[in-house]
Amino acid sequence: MQLEFAFICDYAEPGEKISALGIGFDTIYATRVPCIHPNFHLVAQFRASIAEAGNKELAIRLIDADGKDVVPPFNGILNIPQPQPGEVDTSGKLVVGFGGVQFNSYGQYALHVVVQCNEVVRIPIRVAQPPSTG
């Protein structure tokens, strides 16, 4: 199984085509900490062979620079559908929303996605003070 793409965005809806807004940000600006970010989504798409189709164990963690969980880890199932007749590969889509996440300090954070005990993507997120406008 290969990762085709992964990003965080302001909002996403799953479906045959993933609809996403505010794609690919990596910095959350906050005038003070702790701060609460109201809403963001993790989006990923995987390409898999016919032999890799089926349900896969999935774990998602949002951690701080010290490796501590910012929110409770998410454990679930990623379904990779069987390919259409006559096709040899398929794609699995992942859309996970996060709401009301509290970031306690400025600095580096990361979303880690683990499938079948293998980390498949790590997306860095930075919480920073807004740039000065002077």
C-alpha positions as CSV (number, residue, x, y, z in Angstrom):
1,M,0.0,0.0,0.0
2,Q,1.3,3.4,-0.9
3,L,0.3,6.9,0.3
4,E,-0.9,9.0,-2.7
5,F,-1.4,12.2,-0.7
6,A,-2.0,13.5,2.8
7,F,-2.7,17.0,4.1
8,I,-4.6,18.9,6.8
9,C,-7.2,21.4,5.8
10,D,-10.0,23.6,7.3
11,Y,-12.8,21.3,6.2
12,A,-13.3,18.1,4.2
13,E,-16.1,15.8,3.2
14,P,-15.5,12.2,2.2
15,G,-17.1,10.7,-0.9
16,E,-16.2,9.3,-4.3
17,K,-14.3,12.5,-4.6
18,I,-13.0,14.2,-1.4
19,S,-14.1,17.8,-1.2
20,A,-11.7,20.0,0.8
21,L,-11.3,23.7,1.8
22,G,-8.2,25.4,3.1
23,I,-5.9,22.7,1.9
24,G,-2.4,22.2,3.1
25,F,-1.8,24.6,6.0
26,D,0.9,23.8,8.4
27,T,0.8,26.7,10.9
28,I,-1.8,27.8,13.4
29,Y,-1.4,31.4,14.5
30,A,-2.4,32.2,18.0
31,T,-2.0,35.5,19.9
32,R,-1.6,33.6,23.1
33,V,-1.4,30.0,24.4
34,P,-3.1,27.9,25.4
35,C,-5.3,28.3,22.4
36,I,-8.1,26.3,20.9
37,H,-8.3,25.6,17.2
38,P,-11.9,25.2,16.4
39,N,-11.8,22.8,13.4
40,F,-9.5,21.0,11.0
41,H,-9.4,17.8,9.0
42,L,-6.9,15.2,8.1
43,V,-7.2,13.9,4.6
44,A,-5.2,10.9,3.1
45,Q,-5.6,8.6,0.1
46,F,-3.8,5.3,-0.3
47,R,-3.3,3.1,-3.4
48,A,-3.4,-0.6,-2.8
49,S,-3.1,-3.8,-4.8
50,I,-5.9,-6.4,-5.0
51,A,-3.9,-8.4,-2.4
52,E,-3.9,-5.5,0.0
53,A,-7.7,-4.8,-0.1
54,G,-9.7,-5.2,3.1
55,N,-9.9,-3.8,6.6
56,K,-6.7,-2.5,8.1
57,E,-5.9,-1.4,11.7
58,L,-5.7,2.4,11.9
59,A,-4.2,4.6,14.6
60,I,-4.0,8.4,14.5
61,R,-2.1,10.5,17.1
62,L,-1.7,14.2,17.4
63,I,1.3,14.8,19.6
64,D,3.4,17.7,20.9
65,A,7.2,18.1,20.6
66,D,7.7,15.9,23.6
67,G,5.7,13.0,22.1
68,K,2.7,13.6,24.4
69,D,-0.8,13.1,23.1
70,V,-2.7,16.4,22.5
71,V,-6.0,14.6,22.1
72,P,-6.8,10.9,22.9
73,P,-5.4,8.6,20.2
74,F,-7.9,7.5,17.6
75,N,-8.0,3.7,16.9
76,G,-10.2,2.4,14.2
77,I,-10.4,0.6,10.9
78,L,-9.3,1.8,7.4
79,N,-11.3,0.0,4.7
80,I,-9.5,-0.5,1.4
81,P,-12.2,-1.6,-1.0
82,Q,-11.8,-4.4,-3.5
83,P,-10.8,-3.2,-7.0
84,Q,-13.5,-2.9,-9.7
85,P,-13.7,-6.0,-12.0
86,G,-10.8,-6.0,-14.5
87,E,-8.7,-3.6,-12.3
88,V,-5.6,-4.6,-10.3
89,D,-5.5,-1.8,-7.7
90,T,-7.8,0.3,-5.7
91,S,-7.8,3.4,-3.5
92,G,-8.7,3.9,0.2
93,K,-9.7,7.3,1.4
94,L,-9.4,8.7,5.0
95,V,-11.1,11.9,6.3
96,V,-10.9,12.6,10.0
97,G,-12.2,15.8,11.7
98,F,-10.7,17.4,14.8
99,G,-12.7,19.9,16.7
100,G,-11.9,22.2,19.7
101,V,-8.2,21.0,19.9
102,Q,-6.3,22.8,22.7
103,F,-2.7,23.6,22.0
104,N,-0.9,24.4,25.3
105,S,2.3,26.0,24.0
106,Y,3.9,27.5,20.9
107,G,6.0,25.1,19.0
108,Q,6.0,21.9,16.9
109,Y,3.2,19.3,16.8
110,A,2.5,16.4,14.4
111,L,-0.2,14.2,13.2
112,H,0.9,10.6,12.9
113,V,-1.1,8.0,10.8
114,V,-0.3,4.3,11.4
115,V,-1.7,1.5,9.3
116,Q,-1.1,-2.1,10.4
117,C,1.5,-0.9,12.9
118,N,3.5,1.0,10.2
119,E,3.7,4.8,10.2
120,V,2.5,5.8,6.7
121,V,2.5,9.6,7.2
122,R,3.6,12.3,9.6
123,I,2.2,15.8,9.0
124,P,3.9,18.6,11.0
125,I,1.9,21.4,12.5
126,R,3.3,24.5,14.1
127,V,1.6,26.8,16.6
128,A,3.1,30.3,16.4
129,Q,2.5,33.9,17.2
130,P,1.0,35.9,14.3
131,P,3.7,37.6,12.1
132,S,4.1,41.3,13.1
133,T,2.7,43.8,10.6
134,G,5.1,46.7,10.9
